[in-house]
Amino acid sequence: MKRAFTTLFLFVCATLYASEIKVEIAPSMPYVDVTDNQGKHYRIMREQRPGSYLTNTYALTSRPSPPFFVQPFRPIPGVETFGELELLDFIKNKRGIFIDARLPNWYYKGAIPTAINIPFKTFLKDTPDRDKALKLFGVTYDKNGHYDFSNAKTLLFYCNGIWCGQSPTAIRALHKLGYPVSKMKYYRGGMQAWQLLGFTTIVPKKKDKK
């Protein structure tokens, strides 16, 4: 009886809280609760303050090229490009590994909840860091010492936005190694579109160097 009352109480509280949200993500979707691979919980929702606008680096409309060229809708043929709702479904239902492909100096200024930072440069050279990442992705070696992608996990990459080439570079590098294009996804809007829509961001804590 006590458990039933507690459940009902929490449901009522959640309903009342949701009813106070004026800026929803989608119809009947005021927020999305997600959990990262360390078990930490996040509630993603949109900015509720009227008249809010960007004041940080993502408010800029012009950046020098190179390196900041407008990226194609698909980095390579066969890679599916995601919007925000697809991204939220991906991380909420843990459909694969969500990767922030930016350099650490970008990542530690602000990131999308649950993303793990594996900089795009990791995939450009044969290094222990690349081997470690590929192992995390489910890639093994066959009897001839070649990469075996039969158990490769689905990866979703993002970086700074439409003008940023960091995640497309990571995707192309993995493709050259043989990673299946059907297992790679791309959130093209990146941090700029995410923040423009007022979504929740986090400031990751830097790991202590051992």
N, C-alpha and C positions, 0 to 999 in steps of 0.2 A: 504493500500500500504506500509506504514511504517512498519507494523508488518511483512508483507511478506518479506520485505527487511532484517529486523532484523533476521528472521528465517533463510533465505538463508545465511546471513553472518555467523551466528553461525554454520550452517551446514558446510560451507566451512572451517571455522576455525577448527572445529572438525576433518574434513577429512584430512586437512593438518597436524594437530597434530598427528593423528593416523598414517599417512604415515611416520612420523619420528621415530616411534617405531620399533626398530629392533628385539626386543625379545618379541614375542607375546605369549599370553596364549594358544591360539589355532588358526587354520586358520580363518582369518577375525574376530578375537577376540583380539584386542590389549589391552583392559582393560575392567573392569566391574565396573559400578557405582552402589553403594548400599547405603541404608539408614537404620540407626538403629532405635530402638523403641523410641528414643528421638527426631527423626527427623534430626539427624546429618548425613551429606553426606560424603561418602568415595569413592575414586577411587582406585580400586585394580588393580595393574599391576605388571609386573615382573621387576626385577633389569635390568637396561639398560647398566650399565658400564661393558665393556669387562674385562674379567679376575677376576670378583668378586668371592669371596669365603667366607665361614663362618669363623668367628674368635671368636665367643662367645661360650657359653656352649653347643650349639647344634652342634658344630664341633666335639665334643667328640664321640668316637666310643665305649668306654668301661665305664660301670658304675657298681658299686657293686650290687650284688644280694645276699640276698634280700636288697631292695624291687624291684630293677629294672630288672624284667624278661621280656623276649620277650612275647608279648601278642598274643593270637590266632586271626585269621582273623576275627572271629565273637565272641564277648564276651559270647553270648548265642545263641542257634539256633533260627532263625527267625529274628534276628536283622540284618538289611541291613548295609553293610560296604561301605562307600563313599570314592571316590577319590576327587581330587581338583575340577574337572569340576562339579561333582554332588554337592559339597559343594557350589560352586559359584552360581549354579542354585537355590539352596535352599535359600540362603540369599538374592539373587537378587529378587526373586519372593515371598519372605516371606512365605515359605511353612510350617513354624512352628517356634519353638523357638530354637535358636542357643546358646548352653551352653558351656562355658569354665568351666570344672569340676575340675580345678586345685585349689590348695590352693592359697590364696591371694598373698603370697610372690612370687609365680611364675607369676600369672596373671599381677601384677603391674610392672613386668619387661618387659612385652611385650605380646601382644595378637593379635588375628585375628579380624579385624574390624567387628563390629555389635554384637559380642558375649557378653553375659552377664555372669558374674562370679557367679556360684552357686557351691561351693566346694563339692566334692564327700562326705565328712563327713556329710553334711547336711542330707543325705538320710539314714544314718546308725542308727539314734535314733529318737524316737518319741519326737520331740521338736517343739516349736512354729515356728522355722525357716523352718522345714520340712513341716509343715502345710501351711505356707505362700507360699512355692515353689509349693506344690501340687495345691493350689488354683490358682496360676498363670498358671499352666498347664491345668486348666479346670477340675480338679478332685473335686467332691463334695461328700456328704454323702447321703446314701439312708435312708429310714425310720427306718432301724434297726441300724443305726450308722456305717455302713460299707462303705468303699470307693466305689464310683460310677465312673467308668472310661468311661462311655458311651460318654462323650464329651471331652475326653482327647485329648490334642493337640499333634502334631508330634514334637519330640525332636531330635535334632542333637547334639551329644556330641563330644568333643575333649579334649585332654590333651597335653602332651609333645611329644608323639611319640610312635612308635612301642614298645619301652621298658618301657612305662609308664602305670601303672595300675589304674590311678585315674578315668578316664572316664569309663573303664570297671567295676570298683567297683561301680560307681554310677548306671550304667545300671543294674547290678545284684541286687543291693539293691532295685531299683524300681520294678524290675521283681518280687521280693519276696513279694512286697506290692500288686501286681496284675496288675501293669501297662502293657498294651498290648505290646508285643514285636514288633508288626507291626507298632507301633507308636514311636519306638526308632531307631535312626540311629547312626552310629559310624564312625567318621573320624579317621581312624587308624594312618595315617601318622603324625597327630598332628603338633605341632609347628616345629619339626625338619624337616619334609618333606616340610612343608609350606615355611620355610626359605631357605631350600636347593634349592628350585625352584625359589627363589628370589621374592616371593610375598610380597606385602605390609603388614606391621605390624604397630601397634600403641602402645603407652605407655599410658595406662589409667591413669586418674587422680584419686588419692585417695579421697574418699568422707570424708567430715568433720564429725567427731563424734559429735553427739548432746548430 
